[in-house]
Amino acid sequence: MSNLYKTDYTQWLSQQRELLAQRQFDQLDIDNLLEAMDSEMGDNTRELGSHFKILLIHLLKYDHQKRVLQDHWVEDKVLHTWVPSINNARVEIEDILTQNPCLQSSTEAIMDDVYPKAKKSAIEELNRYIKIKSKRLNKNSFPKECPWSFEQATKKNWLPGD
């Protein structure tokens, strides 16, 4: 049975479900069930972090463009593409937290964890649009810590500078 866990996870999961439904607890693959549960819990946290990262990347880029760069080409051609990404990330975050309310207590910690990665990505992405070398961003272009709270960053229709 534990071999099936490694070779056909879905079939193994179906078997485990059937054993539970039939109350055949002594037949359960306990070690792999525990591993699968741990993995599932970690997957939800990783997925939440991934959506936070996307949200923060686009909020950072949006904020920097509006406050600092004020590049008309970026305003006309690129900025409008960031807003749907911001909104999509917010919807995904809300969905994950609705399905997993226990993760609500981890939101600030997850944001703190992904912020440095989001900052690095935002710098790399914005530097693609900045033609003047002296205006290129570096690690000091954004605050060391996330400038927004979880509530602010995930608030529907909120954008930096509003």
Phi and psi in radians as a Rosetta constraint file:
Dihedral C 1 N 2 CA 2 C 2 CIRCULARHARMONIC -1.200 0.35
Dihedral N 2 CA 2 C 2 N 3 CIRCULARHARMONIC -0.438 0.35
Dihedral C 2 N 3 CA 3 C 3 CIRCULARHARMONIC -1.143 0.35
Dihedral N 3 CA 3 C 3 N 4 CIRCULARHARMONIC -0.670 0.35
Dihedral C 3 N 4 CA 4 C 4 CIRCULARHARMONIC -1.092 0.35
Dihedral N 4 CA 4 C 4 N 5 CIRCULARHARMONIC -0.587 0.35
Dihedral C 4 N 5 CA 5 C 5 CIRCULARHARMONIC -0.980 0.35
Dihedral N 5 CA 5 C 5 N 6 CIRCULARHARMONIC -0.667 0.35
Dihedral C 5 N 6 CA 6 C 6 CIRCULARHARMONIC -1.497 0.35
Dihedral N 6 CA 6 C 6 N 7 CIRCULARHARMONIC -0.467 0.35
Dihedral C 6 N 7 CA 7 C 7 CIRCULARHARMONIC -1.738 0.35
Dihedral N 7 CA 7 C 7 N 8 CIRCULARHARMONIC -0.555 0.35
Dihedral C 7 N 8 CA 8 C 8 CIRCULARHARMONIC -2.588 0.35
Dihedral N 8 CA 8 C 8 N 9 CIRCULARHARMONIC 1.442 0.35
Dihedral C 8 N 9 CA 9 C 9 CIRCULARHARMONIC -0.993 0.35
Dihedral N 9 CA 9 C 9 N 10 CIRCULARHARMONIC -0.754 0.35
Dihedral C 9 N 10 CA 10 C 10 CIRCULARHARMONIC -1.114 0.35
Dihedral N 10 CA 10 C 10 N 11 CIRCULARHARMONIC -0.755 0.35
Dihedral C 10 N 11 CA 11 C 11 CIRCULARHARMONIC -1.122 0.35
Dihedral N 11 CA 11 C 11 N 12 CIRCULARHARMONIC -0.744 0.35
Dihedral C 11 N 12 CA 12 C 12 CIRCULARHARMONIC -1.044 0.35
Dihedral N 12 CA 12 C 12 N 13 CIRCULARHARMONIC -0.788 0.35
Dihedral C 12 N 13 CA 13 C 13 CIRCULARHARMONIC -1.087 0.35
Dihedral N 13 CA 13 C 13 N 14 CIRCULARHARMONIC -0.717 0.35
Dihedral C 13 N 14 CA 14 C 14 CIRCULARHARMONIC -1.067 0.35
Dihedral N 14 CA 14 C 14 N 15 CIRCULARHARMONIC -0.746 0.35
Dihedral C 14 N 15 CA 15 C 15 CIRCULARHARMONIC -1.075 0.35
Dihedral N 15 CA 15 C 15 N 16 CIRCULARHARMONIC -0.783 0.35
Dihedral C 15 N 16 CA 16 C 16 CIRCULARHARMONIC -1.102 0.35
Dihedral N 16 CA 16 C 16 N 17 CIRCULARHARMONIC -0.694 0.35
Dihedral C 16 N 17 CA 17 C 17 CIRCULARHARMONIC -1.094 0.35
Dihedral N 17 CA 17 C 17 N 18 CIRCULARHARMONIC -0.779 0.35
Dihedral C 17 N 18 CA 18 C 18 CIRCULARHARMONIC -1.106 0.35
Dihedral N 18 CA 18 C 18 N 19 CIRCULARHARMONIC -0.732 0.35
Dihedral C 18 N 19 CA 19 C 19 CIRCULARHARMONIC -1.086 0.35
Dihedral N 19 CA 19 C 19 N 20 CIRCULARHARMONIC -0.701 0.35
Dihedral C 19 N 20 CA 20 C 20 CIRCULARHARMONIC -1.124 0.35
Dihedral N 20 CA 20 C 20 N 21 CIRCULARHARMONIC -0.794 0.35
Dihedral C 20 N 21 CA 21 C 21 CIRCULARHARMONIC -1.062 0.35
Dihedral N 21 CA 21 C 21 N 22 CIRCULARHARMONIC -0.620 0.35
Dihedral C 21 N 22 CA 22 C 22 CIRCULARHARMONIC -1.526 0.35
Dihedral N 22 CA 22 C 22 N 23 CIRCULARHARMONIC 0.043 0.35
Dihedral C 22 N 23 CA 23 C 23 CIRCULARHARMONIC 1.042 0.35
Dihedral N 23 CA 23 C 23 N 24 CIRCULARHARMONIC 0.587 0.35
Dihedral C 23 N 24 CA 24 C 24 CIRCULARHARMONIC -1.668 0.35
Dihedral N 24 CA 24 C 24 N 25 CIRCULARHARMONIC 1.121 0.35
Dihedral C 24 N 25 CA 25 C 25 CIRCULARHARMONIC -1.087 0.35
Dihedral N 25 CA 25 C 25 N 26 CIRCULARHARMONIC -0.543 0.35
Dihedral C 25 N 26 CA 26 C 26 CIRCULARHARMONIC -1.226 0.35
Dihedral N 26 CA 26 C 26 N 27 CIRCULARHARMONIC -0.243 0.35
Dihedral C 26 N 27 CA 27 C 27 CIRCULARHARMONIC -1.651 0.35
Dihedral N 27 CA 27 C 27 N 28 CIRCULARHARMONIC -0.149 0.35
Dihedral C 27 N 28 CA 28 C 28 CIRCULARHARMONIC -1.151 0.35
Dihedral N 28 CA 28 C 28 N 29 CIRCULARHARMONIC 2.577 0.35
Dihedral C 28 N 29 CA 29 C 29 CIRCULARHARMONIC -1.570 0.35
Dihedral N 29 CA 29 C 29 N 30 CIRCULARHARMONIC 1.345 0.35
Dihedral C 29 N 30 CA 30 C 30 CIRCULARHARMONIC -1.011 0.35
Dihedral N 30 CA 30 C 30 N 31 CIRCULARHARMONIC -0.835 0.35
Dihedral C 30 N 31 CA 31 C 31 CIRCULARHARMONIC -1.023 0.35
Dihedral N 31 CA 31 C 31 N 32 CIRCULARHARMONIC -0.813 0.35
Dihedral C 31 N 32 CA 32 C 32 CIRCULARHARMONIC -1.288 0.35
Dihedral N 32 CA 32 C 32 N 33 CIRCULARHARMONIC -0.532 0.35
Dihedral C 32 N 33 CA 33 C 33 CIRCULARHARMONIC -1.078 0.35
Dihedral N 33 CA 33 C 33 N 34 CIRCULARHARMONIC -0.773 0.35
Dihedral C 33 N 34 CA 34 C 34 CIRCULARHARMONIC -1.094 0.35
Dihedral N 34 CA 34 C 34 N 35 CIRCULARHARMONIC -0.750 0.35
Dihedral C 34 N 35 CA 35 C 35 CIRCULARHARMONIC -1.081 0.35
Dihedral N 35 CA 35 C 35 N 36 CIRCULARHARMONIC -0.745 0.35
Dihedral C 35 N 36 CA 36 C 36 CIRCULARHARMONIC -1.120 0.35
Dihedral N 36 CA 36 C 36 N 37 CIRCULARHARMONIC -0.694 0.35
Dihedral C 36 N 37 CA 37 C 37 CIRCULARHARMONIC -1.150 0.35
Dihedral N 37 CA 37 C 37 N 38 CIRCULARHARMONIC -0.773 0.35
Dihedral C 37 N 38 CA 38 C 38 CIRCULARHARMONIC -1.043 0.35
Dihedral N 38 CA 38 C 38 N 39 CIRCULARHARMONIC -0.744 0.35
Dihedral C 38 N 39 CA 39 C 39 CIRCULARHARMONIC -1.111 0.35
Dihedral N 39 CA 39 C 39 N 40 CIRCULARHARMONIC -0.763 0.35
Dihedral C 39 N 40 CA 40 C 40 CIRCULARHARMONIC -1.073 0.35
Dihedral N 40 CA 40 C 40 N 41 CIRCULARHARMONIC -0.757 0.35
Dihedral C 40 N 41 CA 41 C 41 CIRCULARHARMONIC -1.122 0.35
Dihedral N 41 CA 41 C 41 N 42 CIRCULARHARMONIC -0.709 0.35
Dihedral C 41 N 42 CA 42 C 42 CIRCULARHARMONIC -1.176 0.35
Dihedral N 42 CA 42 C 42 N 43 CIRCULARHARMONIC -0.629 0.35
Dihedral C 42 N 43 CA 43 C 43 CIRCULARHARMONIC -1.069 0.35
Dihedral N 43 CA 43 C 43 N 44 CIRCULARHARMONIC -0.731 0.35
Dihedral C 43 N 44 CA 44 C 44 CIRCULARHARMONIC -1.110 0.35
Dihedral N 44 CA 44 C 44 N 45 CIRCULARHARMONIC -0.717 0.35
Dihedral C 44 N 45 CA 45 C 45 CIRCULARHARMONIC -1.169 0.35
Dihedral N 45 CA 45 C 45 N 46 CIRCULARHARMONIC -0.747 0.35
Dihedral C 45 N 46 CA 46 C 46 CIRCULARHARMONIC -1.118 0.35
Dihedral N 46 CA 46 C 46 N 47 CIRCULARHARMONIC -0.720 0.35
Dihedral C 46 N 47 CA 47 C 47 CIRCULARHARMONIC -1.123 0.35
Dihedral N 47 CA 47 C 47 N 48 CIRCULARHARMONIC -0.739 0.35
Dihedral C 47 N 48 CA 48 C 48 CIRCULARHARMONIC -1.073 0.35
Dihedral N 48 CA 48 C 48 N 49 CIRCULARHARMONIC -0.780 0.35
Dihedral C 48 N 49 CA 49 C 49 CIRCULARHARMONIC -1.071 0.35
Dihedral N 49 CA 49 C 49 N 50 CIRCULARHARMONIC -0.683 0.35
Dihedral C 49 N 50 CA 50 C 50 CIRCULARHARMONIC -1.095 0.35
Dihedral N 50 CA 50 C 50 N 51 CIRCULARHARMONIC -0.753 0.35
Dihedral C 50 N 51 CA 51 C 51 CIRCULARHARMONIC -1.235 0.35
Dihedral N 51 CA 51 C 51 N 52 CIRCULARHARMONIC -0.620 0.35
Dihedral C 51 N 52 CA 52 C 52 CIRCULARHARMONIC -1.064 0.35
Dihedral N 52 CA 52 C 52 N 53 CIRCULARHARMONIC -0.747 0.35
Dihedral C 52 N 53 CA 53 C 53 CIRCULARHARMONIC -1.065 0.35
Dihedral N 53 CA 53 C 53 N 54 CIRCULARHARMONIC -0.821 0.35
Dihedral C 53 N 54 CA 54 C 54 CIRCULARHARMONIC -1.046 0.35
Dihedral N 54 CA 54 C 54 N 55 CIRCULARHARMONIC -0.785 0.35
Dihedral C 54 N 55 CA 55 C 55 CIRCULARHARMONIC -1.031 0.35
Dihedral N 55 CA 55 C 55 N 56 CIRCULARHARMONIC -0.845 0.35
Dihedral C 55 N 56 CA 56 C 56 CIRCULARHARMONIC -1.172 0.35
Dihedral N 56 CA 56 C 56 N 57 CIRCULARHARMONIC -0.659 0.35
Dihedral C 56 N 57 CA 57 C 57 CIRCULARHARMONIC -0.984 0.35
Dihedral N 57 CA 57 C 57 N 58 CIRCULARHARMONIC -0.869 0.35
Dihedral C 57 N 58 CA 58 C 58 CIRCULARHARMONIC -1.285 0.35
Dihedral N 58 CA 58 C 58 N 59 CIRCULARHARMONIC -0.571 0.35
Dihedral C 58 N 59 CA 59 C 59 CIRCULARHARMONIC -1.155 0.35
Dihedral N 59 CA 59 C 59 N 60 CIRCULARHARMONIC -0.727 0.35
Dihedral C 59 N 60 CA 60 C 60 CIRCULARHARMONIC -1.089 0.35
Dihedral N 60 CA 60 C 60 N 61 CIRCULARHARMONIC -0.800 0.35
Dihedral C 60 N 61 CA 61 C 61 CIRCULARHARMONIC -1.113 0.35
Dihedral N 61 CA 61 C 61 N 62 CIRCULARHARMONIC -0.784 0.35
Dihedral C 61 N 62 CA 62 C 62 CIRCULARHARMONIC -1.051 0.35
Dihedral N 62 CA 62 C 62 N 63 CIRCULARHARMONIC -0.850 0.35
Dihedral C 62 N 63 CA 63 C 63 CIRCULARHARMONIC -1.064 0.35
Dihedral N 63 CA 63 C 63 N 64 CIRCULARHARMONIC -0.801 0.35
Dihedral C 63 N 64 CA 64 C 64 CIRCULARHARMONIC -1.161 0.35
Dihedral N 64 CA 64 C 64 N 65 CIRCULARHARMONIC -0.689 0.35
Dihedral C 64 N 65 CA 65 C 65 CIRCULARHARMONIC -1.091 0.35
Dihedral N 65 CA 65 C 65 N 66 CIRCULARHARMONIC -0.808 0.35
Dihedral C 65 N 66 CA 66 C 66 CIRCULARHARMONIC -1.215 0.35
Dihedral N 66 CA 66 C 66 N 67 CIRCULARHARMONIC -0.725 0.35
Dihedral C 66 N 67 CA 67 C 67 CIRCULARHARMONIC -1.497 0.35
Dihedral N 67 CA 67 C 67 N 68 CIRCULARHARMONIC -0.697 0.35
Dihedral C 67 N 68 CA 68 C 68 CIRCULARHARMONIC -1.954 0.35
Dihedral N 68 CA 68 C 68 N 69 CIRCULARHARMONIC -1.063 0.35
Dihedral C 68 N 69 CA 69 C 69 CIRCULARHARMONIC -1.178 0.35
Dihedral N 69 CA 69 C 69 N 70 CIRCULARHARMONIC -0.884 0.35
Dihedral C 69 N 70 CA 70 C 70 CIRCULARHARMONIC 0.845 0.35
Dihedral N 70 CA 70 C 70 N 71 CIRCULARHARMONIC 0.749 0.35
Dihedral C 70 N 71 CA 71 C 71 CIRCULARHARMONIC -1.417 0.35
Dihedral N 71 CA 71 C 71 N 72 CIRCULARHARMONIC 2.094 0.35
Dihedral C 71 N 72 CA 72 C 72 CIRCULARHARMONIC -1.131 0.35
Dihedral N 72 CA 72 C 72 N 73 CIRCULARHARMONIC -0.615 0.35
Dihedral C 72 N 73 CA 73 C 73 CIRCULARHARMONIC -1.111 0.35
Dihedral N 73 CA 73 C 73 N 74 CIRCULARHARMONIC -0.781 0.35
Dihedral C 73 N 74 CA 74 C 74 CIRCULARHARMONIC -1.125 0.35
Dihedral N 74 CA 74 C 74 N 75 CIRCULARHARMONIC -0.725 0.35
Dihedral C 74 N 75 CA 75 C 75 CIRCULARHARMONIC -1.008 0.35
Dihedral N 75 CA 75 C 75 N 76 CIRCULARHARMONIC -0.799 0.35
Dihedral C 75 N 76 CA 76 C 76 CIRCULARHARMONIC -1.347 0.35
Dihedral N 76 CA 76 C 76 N 77 CIRCULARHARMONIC -0.700 0.35
Dihedral C 76 N 77 CA 77 C 77 CIRCULARHARMONIC -1.797 0.35
Dihedral N 77 CA 77 C 77 N 78 CIRCULARHARMONIC -0.432 0.35
Dihedral C 77 N 78 CA 78 C 78 CIRCULARHARMONIC -2.127 0.35
Dihedral N 78 CA 78 C 78 N 79 CIRCULARHARMONIC -0.734 0.35
Dihedral C 78 N 79 CA 79 C 79 CIRCULARHARMONIC -0.911 0.35
Dihedral N 79 CA 79 C 79 N 80 CIRCULARHARMONIC -0.732 0.35
Dihedral C 79 N 80 CA 80 C 80 CIRCULARHARMONIC -1.115 0.35
Dihedral N 80 CA 80 C 80 N 81 CIRCULARHARMONIC -0.347 0.35
Dihedral C 80 N 81 CA 81 C 81 CIRCULARHARMONIC -1.400 0.35
Dihedral N 81 CA 81 C 81 N 82 CIRCULARHARMONIC -0.329 0.35
Dihedral C 81 N 82 CA 82 C 82 CIRCULARHARMONIC -1.357 0.35
Dihedral N 82 CA 82 C 82 N 83 CIRCULARHARMONIC -0.563 0.35
Dihedral C 82 N 83 CA 83 C 83 CIRCULARHARMONIC -1.079 0.35
Dihedral N 83 CA 83 C 83 N 84 CIRCULARHARMONIC -0.807 0.35
Dihedral C 83 N 84 CA 84 C 84 CIRCULARHARMONIC -1.063 0.35
Dihedral N 84 CA 84 C 84 N 85 CIRCULARHARMONIC -0.622 0.35
Dihedral C 84 N 85 CA 85 C 85 CIRCULARHARMONIC -1.129 0.35
Dihedral N 85 CA 85 C 85 N 86 CIRCULARHARMONIC -0.689 0.35
Dihedral C 85 N 86 CA 86 C 86 CIRCULARHARMONIC -1.088 0.35
Dihedral N 86 CA 86 C 86 N 87 CIRCULARHARMONIC -0.853 0.35
Dihedral C 86 N 87 CA 87 C 87 CIRCULARHARMONIC -1.129 0.35
Dihedral N 87 CA 87 C 87 N 88 CIRCULARHARMONIC -0.729 0.35
Dihedral C 87 N 88 CA 88 C 88 CIRCULARHARMONIC -1.087 0.35
Dihedral N 88 CA 88 C 88 N 89 CIRCULARHARMONIC -0.755 0.35
Dihedral C 88 N 89 CA 89 C 89 CIRCULARHARMONIC -1.090 0.35
Dihedral N 89 CA 89 C 89 N 90 CIRCULARHARMONIC -0.698 0.35
Dihedral C 89 N 90 CA 90 C 90 CIRCULARHARMONIC -1.095 0.35
Dihedral N 90 CA 90 C 90 N 91 CIRCULARHARMONIC -0.742 0.35
Dihedral C 90 N 91 CA 91 C 91 CIRCULARHARMONIC -1.092 0.35
Dihedral N 91 CA 91 C 91 N 92 CIRCULARHARMONIC -0.784 0.35
Dihedral C 91 N 92 CA 92 C 92 CIRCULARHARMONIC -1.095 0.35
Dihedral N 92 CA 92 C 92 N 93 CIRCULARHARMONIC -0.740 0.35
Dihedral C 92 N 93 CA 93 C 93 CIRCULARHARMONIC -1.079 0.35
Dihedral N 93 CA 93 C 93 N 94 CIRCULARHARMONIC -0.802 0.35
Dihedral C 93 N 94 CA 94 C 94 CIRCULARHARMONIC -1.057 0.35
Dihedral N 94 CA 94 C 94 N 95 CIRCULARHARMONIC -0.762 0.35
Dihedral C 94 N 95 CA 95 C 95 CIRCULARHARMONIC -1.074 0.35
Dihedral N 95 CA 95 C 95 N 96 CIRCULARHARMONIC -0.798 0.35
Dihedral C 95 N 96 CA 96 C 96 CIRCULARHARMONIC -1.081 0.35
Dihedral N 96 CA 96 C 96 N 97 CIRCULARHARMONIC -0.752 0.35
Dihedral C 96 N 97 CA 97 C 97 CIRCULARHARMONIC -1.244 0.35
Dihedral N 97 CA 97 C 97 N 98 CIRCULARHARMONIC -0.523 0.35
Dihedral C 97 N 98 CA 98 C 98 CIRCULARHARMONIC -1.179 0.35
Dihedral N 98 CA 98 C 98 N 99 CIRCULARHARMONIC -0.713 0.35
Dihedral C 98 N 99 CA 99 C 99 CIRCULARHARMONIC -1.368 0.35
Dihedral N 99 CA 99 C 99 N 100 CIRCULARHARMONIC -0.391 0.35
Dihedral C 99 N 100 CA 100 C 100 CIRCULARHARMONIC -2.369 0.35
Dihedral N 100 CA 100 C 100 N 101 CIRCULARHARMONIC 1.206 0.35
Dihedral C 100 N 101 CA 101 C 101 CIRCULARHARMONIC -1.006 0.35
Dihedral N 101 CA 101 C 101 N 102 CIRCULARHARMONIC -0.422 0.35
Dihedral C 101 N 102 CA 102 C 102 CIRCULARHARMONIC -1.118 0.35
Dihedral N 102 CA 102 C 102 N 103 CIRCULARHARMONIC -0.363 0.35
Dihedral C 102 N 103 CA 103 C 103 CIRCULARHARMONIC -1.342 0.35
Dihedral N 103 CA 103 C 103 N 104 CIRCULARHARMONIC -0.245 0.35
Dihedral C 103 N 104 CA 104 C 104 CIRCULARHARMONIC -0.956 0.35
Dihedral N 104 CA 104 C 104 N 105 CIRCULARHARMONIC -0.669 0.35
Dihedral C 104 N 105 CA 105 C 105 CIRCULARHARMONIC -1.252 0.35
Dihedral N 105 CA 105 C 105 N 106 CIRCULARHARMONIC -0.188 0.35
Dihedral C 105 N 106 CA 106 C 106 CIRCULARHARMONIC -1.784 0.35
Dihedral N 106 CA 106 C 106 N 107 CIRCULARHARMONIC -0.005 0.35
Dihedral C 106 N 107 CA 107 C 107 CIRCULARHARMONIC -1.061 0.35
Dihedral N 107 CA 107 C 107 N 108 CIRCULARHARMONIC -0.793 0.35
Dihedral C 107 N 108 CA 108 C 108 CIRCULARHARMONIC -1.126 0.35
Dihedral N 108 CA 108 C 108 N 109 CIRCULARHARMONIC -0.719 0.35
Dihedral C 108 N 109 CA 109 C 109 CIRCULARHARMONIC -1.141 0.35
Dihedral N 109 CA 109 C 109 N 110 CIRCULARHARMONIC -0.703 0.35
Dihedral C 109 N 110 CA 110 C 110 CIRCULARHARMONIC -1.145 0.35
Dihedral N 110 CA 110 C 110 N 111 CIRCULARHARMONIC -0.746 0.35
Dihedral C 110 N 111 CA 111 C 111 CIRCULARHARMONIC -1.059 0.35
Dihedral N 111 CA 111 C 111 N 112 CIRCULARHARMONIC -0.763 0.35
Dihedral C 111 N 112 CA 112 C 112 CIRCULARHARMONIC -1.066 0.35
Dihedral N 112 CA 112 C 112 N 113 CIRCULARHARMONIC -0.639 0.35
Dihedral C 112 N 113 CA 113 C 113 CIRCULARHARMONIC -1.216 0.35
Dihedral N 113 CA 113 C 113 N 114 CIRCULARHARMONIC -0.725 0.35
Dihedral C 113 N 114 CA 114 C 114 CIRCULARHARMONIC -1.536 0.35
Dihedral N 114 CA 114 C 114 N 115 CIRCULARHARMONIC -0.282 0.35
Dihedral C 114 N 115 CA 115 C 115 CIRCULARHARMONIC -0.974 0.35
Dihedral N 115 CA 115 C 115 N 116 CIRCULARHARMONIC -0.836 0.35
Dihedral C 115 N 116 CA 116 C 116 CIRCULARHARMONIC -1.026 0.35
Dihedral N 116 CA 116 C 116 N 117 CIRCULARHARMONIC -0.631 0.35
Dihedral C 116 N 117 CA 117 C 117 CIRCULARHARMONIC -1.227 0.35
Dihedral N 117 CA 117 C 117 N 118 CIRCULARHARMONIC -0.706 0.35
Dihedral C 117 N 118 CA 118 C 118 CIRCULARHARMONIC -1.128 0.35
Dihedral N 118 CA 118 C 118 N 119 CIRCULARHARMONIC -0.722 0.35
Dihedral C 118 N 119 CA 119 C 119 CIRCULARHARMONIC -1.056 0.35
Dihedral N 119 CA 119 C 119 N 120 CIRCULARHARMONIC -0.810 0.35
Dihedral C 119 N 120 CA 120 C 120 CIRCULARHARMONIC -1.066 0.35
Dihedral N 120 CA 120 C 120 N 121 CIRCULARHARMONIC -0.782 0.35
Dihedral C 120 N 121 CA 121 C 121 CIRCULARHARMONIC -1.148 0.35
Dihedral N 121 CA 121 C 121 N 122 CIRCULARHARMONIC -0.719 0.35
Dihedral C 121 N 122 CA 122 C 122 CIRCULARHARMONIC -1.085 0.35
Dihedral N 122 CA 122 C 122 N 123 CIRCULARHARMONIC -0.708 0.35
Dihedral C 122 N 123 CA 123 C 123 CIRCULARHARMONIC -1.079 0.35
Dihedral N 123 CA 123 C 123 N 124 CIRCULARHARMONIC -0.848 0.35
Dihedral C 123 N 124 CA 124 C 124 CIRCULARHARMONIC -1.065 0.35
Dihedral N 124 CA 124 C 124 N 125 CIRCULARHARMONIC -0.765 0.35
Dihedral C 124 N 125 CA 125 C 125 CIRCULARHARMONIC -1.189 0.35
Dihedral N 125 CA 125 C 125 N 126 CIRCULARHARMONIC -0.760 0.35
Dihedral C 125 N 126 CA 126 C 126 CIRCULARHARMONIC -1.171 0.35
Dihedral N 126 CA 126 C 126 N 127 CIRCULARHARMONIC -0.631 0.35
Dihedral C 126 N 127 CA 127 C 127 CIRCULARHARMONIC -1.100 0.35
Dihedral N 127 CA 127 C 127 N 128 CIRCULARHARMONIC -0.367 0.35
Dihedral C 127 N 128 CA 128 C 128 CIRCULARHARMONIC -1.152 0.35
Dihedral N 128 CA 128 C 128 N 129 CIRCULARHARMONIC -0.488 0.35
Dihedral C 128 N 129 CA 129 C 129 CIRCULARHARMONIC -1.650 0.35
Dihedral N 129 CA 129 C 129 N 130 CIRCULARHARMONIC -0.273 0.35
Dihedral C 129 N 130 CA 130 C 130 CIRCULARHARMONIC -1.564 0.35
Dihedral N 130 CA 130 C 130 N 131 CIRCULARHARMONIC 1.934 0.35
Dihedral C 130 N 131 CA 131 C 131 CIRCULARHARMONIC -1.449 0.35
Dihedral N 131 CA 131 C 131 N 132 CIRCULARHARMONIC -0.552 0.35
Dihedral C 131 N 132 CA 132 C 132 CIRCULARHARMONIC -1.474 0.35
Dihedral N 132 CA 132 C 132 N 133 CIRCULARHARMONIC 2.019 0.35
Dihedral C 132 N 133 CA 133 C 133 CIRCULARHARMONIC -0.975 0.35
Dihedral N 133 CA 133 C 133 N 134 CIRCULARHARMONIC -0.669 0.35
Dihedral C 133 N 134 CA 134 C 134 CIRCULARHARMONIC -1.187 0.35
Dihedral N 134 CA 134 C 134 N 135 CIRCULARHARMONIC -0.295 0.35
Dihedral C 134 N 135 CA 135 C 135 CIRCULARHARMONIC -1.672 0.35
Dihedral N 135 CA 135 C 135 N 136 CIRCULARHARMONIC -0.008 0.35
Dihedral C 135 N 136 CA 136 C 136 CIRCULARHARMONIC -1.131 0.35
Dihedral N 136 CA 136 C 136 N 137 CIRCULARHARMONIC 2.624 0.35
Dihedral C 136 N 137 CA 137 C 137 CIRCULARHARMONIC -1.495 0.35
Dihedral N 137 CA 137 C 137 N 138 CIRCULARHARMONIC 2.725 0.35
Dihedral C 137 N 138 CA 138 C 138 CIRCULARHARMONIC -2.427 0.35
Dihedral N 138 CA 138 C 138 N 139 CIRCULARHARMONIC -3.058 0.35
Dihedral C 138 N 139 CA 139 C 139 CIRCULARHARMONIC -1.075 0.35
Dihedral N 139 CA 139 C 139 N 140 CIRCULARHARMONIC -0.336 0.35
Dihedral C 139 N 140 CA 140 C 140 CIRCULARHARMONIC -1.569 0.35
Dihedral N 140 CA 140 C 140 N 141 CIRCULARHARMONIC 0.004 0.35
Dihedral C 140 N 141 CA 141 C 141 CIRCULARHARMONIC -1.272 0.35
Dihedral N 141 CA 141 C 141 N 142 CIRCULARHARMONIC -0.379 0.35
Dihedral C 141 N 142 CA 142 C 142 CIRCULARHARMONIC -2.138 0.35
Dihedral N 142 CA 142 C 142 N 143 CIRCULARHARMONIC 2.759 0.35
Dihedral C 142 N 143 CA 143 C 143 CIRCULARHARMONIC -1.023 0.35
Dihedral N 143 CA 143 C 143 N 144 CIRCULARHARMONIC 2.661 0.35
Dihedral C 143 N 144 CA 144 C 144 CIRCULARHARMONIC -1.112 0.35
Dihedral N 144 CA 144 C 144 N 145 CIRCULARHARMONIC -0.662 0.35
Dihedral C 144 N 145 CA 145 C 145 CIRCULARHARMONIC -1.992 0.35
Dihedral N 145 CA 145 C 145 N 146 CIRCULARHARMONIC 2.728 0.35
Dihedral C 145 N 146 CA 146 C 146 CIRCULARHARMONIC -0.979 0.35
Dihedral N 146 CA 146 C 146 N 147 CIRCULARHARMONIC 2.217 0.35
Dihedral C 146 N 147 CA 147 C 147 CIRCULARHARMONIC -1.371 0.35
Dihedral N 147 CA 147 C 147 N 148 CIRCULARHARMONIC -0.083 0.35
Dihedral C 147 N 148 CA 148 C 148 CIRCULARHARMONIC -2.159 0.35
Dihedral N 148 CA 148 C 148 N 149 CIRCULARHARMONIC 2.582 0.35
Dihedral C 148 N 149 CA 149 C 149 CIRCULARHARMONIC -1.373 0.35
Dihedral N 149 CA 149 C 149 N 150 CIRCULARHARMONIC 2.916 0.35
Dihedral C 149 N 150 CA 150 C 150 CIRCULARHARMONIC -1.008 0.35
Dihedral N 150 CA 150 C 150 N 151 CIRCULARHARMONIC -0.816 0.35
Dihedral C 150 N 151 CA 151 C 151 CIRCULARHARMONIC -1.042 0.35
Dihedral N 151 CA 151 C 151 N 152 CIRCULARHARMONIC -0.753 0.35
Dihedral C 151 N 152 CA 152 C 152 CIRCULARHARMONIC -1.171 0.35
Dihedral N 152 CA 152 C 152 N 153 CIRCULARHARMONIC -0.845 0.35
Dihedral C 152 N 153 CA 153 C 153 CIRCULARHARMONIC -1.108 0.35
Dihedral N 153 CA 153 C 153 N 154 CIRCULARHARMONIC -0.557 0.35
Dihedral C 153 N 154 CA 154 C 154 CIRCULARHARMONIC -1.714 0.35
Dihedral N 154 CA 154 C 154 N 155 CIRCULARHARMONIC 0.031 0.35
Dihedral C 154 N 155 CA 155 C 155 CIRCULARHARMONIC -1.187 0.35
Dihedral N 155 CA 155 C 155 N 156 CIRCULARHARMONIC 2.221 0.35
Dihedral C 155 N 156 CA 156 C 156 CIRCULARHARMONIC -1.004 0.35
Dihedral N 156 CA 156 C 156 N 157 CIRCULARHARMONIC 2.326 0.35
Dihedral C 156 N 157 CA 157 C 157 CIRCULARHARMONIC 1.211 0.35
Dihedral N 157 CA 157 C 157 N 158 CIRCULARHARMONIC 0.009 0.35
Dihedral C 157 N 158 CA 158 C 158 CIRCULARHARMONIC -1.411 0.35
Dihedral N 158 CA 158 C 158 N 159 CIRCULARHARMONIC 2.384 0.35
Dihedral C 158 N 159 CA 159 C 159 CIRCULARHARMONIC -2.342 0.35
Dihedral N 159 CA 159 C 159 N 160 CIRCULARHARMONIC 2.582 0.35
Dihedral C 159 N 160 CA 160 C 160 CIRCULARHARMONIC -0.959 0.35
Dihedral N 160 CA 160 C 160 N 161 CIRCULARHARMONIC 2.387 0.35
Dihedral C 160 N 161 CA 161 C 161 CIRCULARHARMONIC 1.594 0.35
Dihedral N 161 CA 161 C 161 N 162 CIRCULARHARMONIC -0.118 0.35
